[in-house]
Amino acid sequence: MTTPKGPQLAVLSTADENDTRSATQILQPSGWPVPKGYANGIAAEGRIVVTGGVIGWDAEERLADGFVAQVHQALSNIAAILAEAGARPEHLVRLTWYVVDMDEYLANLKEVGKVYRAIFGAHYPAMALLQVVRLVEKAARVEIEATAVIPR
C-alpha cells in the first residue's frame, strides 16, 4: 500500500446540503493555510456566466475618480451583469483583477475589502491579481473579469 504524495484535499460546501441555489464547493487542500479574501479553488456545476473585462465607469462611460471608487464601480457593474443572467454574488467562482499599479492596490487593500464585502458579501471565489502596463481606457486603474456558475 502506498501513501499518496502531496496534500489531501478538503472540499467545503458553501451551501446547505438541501440548497441547490448556490451549490459551490471551496477546494482547500488539507494542511494549506486558509487564504484571506480569496479561495484556492472552487468546484461548481451549472450554467456558466462570463463577463468581459469590466472597468469602473458608469452607464455614460464616465470613470469614477480614484482607485477605490473605480473598484466599487467595477464590482457594481459586475453585479449588474450577473443579475442580467439571474446570477448572484455567491455564484462567482473566479475573478481576475488587472491593476496598473500593484502598490496602489496594496495601499488601498483595507478599503477595497470593505467595498468588495459591501457588494459581494463574504463570498470569496478563486482570484488572480496581475499588474499590467496599462488598460485600454488610459484613465482606468483596474479592470476585472468574472466567471459565475448558476446551479441547475
C-alpha positions as CSV (number, residue, x, y, z in Angstrom):
1,M,0.0,0.0,0.0
2,T,1.4,3.4,-0.9
3,T,0.7,6.7,0.7
4,P,-0.5,9.4,-1.7
5,K,2.0,12.2,-2.1
6,G,1.0,15.8,-1.7
7,P,-1.7,17.4,0.4
8,Q,-5.1,15.9,0.9
9,L,-8.0,17.9,-0.5
10,A,-10.8,19.2,1.7
11,V,-14.0,20.1,0.0
12,L,-16.0,22.7,1.9
13,S,-19.6,23.2,0.7
14,T,-20.7,26.8,0.7
15,A,-24.4,25.9,0.8
16,D,-26.8,23.9,2.9
17,E,-26.9,20.3,1.5
18,N,-30.6,20.8,0.5
19,D,-29.9,24.3,-1.1
20,T,-29.2,23.8,-4.8
21,R,-29.3,27.6,-5.5
22,S,-25.6,28.1,-4.5
23,A,-24.0,24.7,-4.6
24,T,-20.4,25.6,-5.0
25,Q,-17.6,23.9,-3.1
26,I,-14.4,25.6,-1.9
27,L,-11.4,23.5,-2.5
28,Q,-8.9,23.7,0.4
29,P,-6.1,21.2,0.4
30,S,-5.5,20.0,4.0
31,G,-2.5,21.4,5.7
32,W,-2.6,24.5,3.5
33,P,-3.2,27.9,5.2
34,V,-6.7,29.2,4.7
35,P,-6.4,32.2,2.3
36,K,-7.8,35.5,3.3
37,G,-10.1,37.3,0.8
38,Y,-10.0,34.5,-1.9
39,A,-10.3,30.8,-2.4
40,N,-7.6,28.4,-3.7
41,G,-10.2,26.8,-5.9
42,I,-13.9,26.3,-6.3
43,A,-15.9,23.5,-7.9
44,A,-19.4,24.2,-9.3
45,E,-21.8,22.7,-11.7
46,G,-24.4,24.6,-13.8
47,R,-24.9,27.5,-16.2
48,I,-21.7,29.5,-16.8
49,V,-21.8,33.3,-16.9
50,V,-18.7,35.1,-18.0
51,T,-18.0,38.8,-18.1
52,G,-15.5,40.7,-20.2
53,G,-13.0,43.0,-18.6
54,V,-15.1,45.4,-16.5
55,I,-13.8,48.8,-15.5
56,G,-15.1,51.4,-13.1
57,W,-17.2,53.5,-15.3
58,D,-20.9,54.3,-15.2
59,A,-23.6,53.9,-17.9
60,E,-22.4,57.2,-19.5
61,E,-18.8,55.8,-19.7
62,R,-17.6,58.3,-17.0
63,L,-14.8,56.7,-14.9
64,A,-15.1,57.1,-11.1
65,D,-12.4,59.3,-9.5
66,G,-9.7,57.3,-7.8
67,F,-8.7,53.7,-7.4
68,V,-11.2,52.6,-4.7
69,A,-14.0,54.4,-6.4
70,Q,-13.2,52.6,-9.7
71,V,-13.1,49.2,-7.9
72,H,-16.5,50.0,-6.3
73,Q,-18.0,50.9,-9.7
74,A,-16.4,47.9,-11.5
75,L,-17.7,45.4,-8.9
76,S,-21.1,47.1,-9.1
77,N,-21.0,46.7,-12.8
78,I,-20.2,43.0,-12.5
79,A,-23.1,42.5,-10.0
80,A,-25.4,44.2,-12.6
81,I,-24.1,41.9,-15.4
82,L,-24.6,38.8,-13.2
83,A,-28.1,39.9,-12.3
84,E,-28.9,40.0,-16.1
85,A,-28.3,36.3,-16.2
86,G,-30.1,35.6,-12.9
87,A,-26.8,35.1,-11.1
88,R,-25.9,36.4,-7.6
89,P,-22.5,37.1,-6.0
90,E,-22.4,33.7,-4.3
91,H,-22.4,32.2,-7.8
92,L,-19.0,33.7,-8.5
93,V,-16.3,31.1,-9.0
94,R,-13.4,33.3,-10.3
95,L,-12.3,36.9,-10.5
96,T,-9.2,38.1,-12.4
97,W,-8.1,41.6,-11.5
98,Y,-5.8,43.7,-13.7
99,V,-4.3,46.8,-12.0
100,V,-2.0,49.4,-13.4
101,D,-0.2,49.9,-10.1
102,M,0.2,47.0,-7.6
103,D,1.4,49.4,-4.9
104,E,-1.8,51.4,-5.3
105,Y,-3.8,48.2,-4.8
106,L,-1.9,47.2,-1.7
107,A,-2.1,50.7,-0.2
108,N,-5.9,50.5,-0.6
109,L,-6.4,46.9,0.4
110,K,-8.5,47.6,3.5
111,E,-10.8,49.9,1.6
112,V,-11.0,47.5,-1.3
113,G,-12.0,44.8,1.1
114,K,-14.8,46.9,2.5
115,V,-16.1,47.8,-0.9
116,Y,-15.9,44.2,-2.0
117,R,-17.9,43.0,1.0
118,A,-20.5,45.7,0.6
119,I,-21.2,44.5,-2.9
120,F,-20.5,40.7,-2.9
121,G,-20.6,39.9,0.8
122,A,-18.3,37.4,2.4
123,H,-18.2,35.1,-0.6
124,Y,-14.6,34.8,-1.9
125,P,-14.1,33.0,-5.2
126,A,-10.8,31.9,-6.7
127,M,-8.9,35.1,-7.7
128,A,-5.9,36.2,-9.5
129,L,-4.3,39.7,-9.5
130,L,-2.0,41.0,-12.2
131,Q,-0.2,44.3,-12.7
132,V,-0.4,45.5,-16.3
133,V,1.4,48.3,-18.1
134,R,-2.0,50.0,-18.9
135,L,-5.6,49.3,-19.7
136,V,-7.4,50.3,-22.9
137,E,-9.0,53.2,-21.2
138,K,-6.0,55.3,-20.2
139,A,-7.5,56.7,-17.0
140,A,-8.7,53.3,-15.8
141,R,-6.9,52.0,-12.8
142,V,-8.5,48.5,-12.5
143,E,-10.2,46.0,-14.8
144,I,-11.9,42.8,-13.5
145,E,-13.1,39.7,-15.3
146,A,-15.7,37.5,-13.6
147,T,-16.9,33.9,-14.0
148,A,-20.0,32.6,-12.2
149,V,-21.8,29.3,-12.3
150,I,-25.6,29.3,-11.7
151,P,-26.5,25.9,-10.2
152,R,-29.1,23.8,-12.2
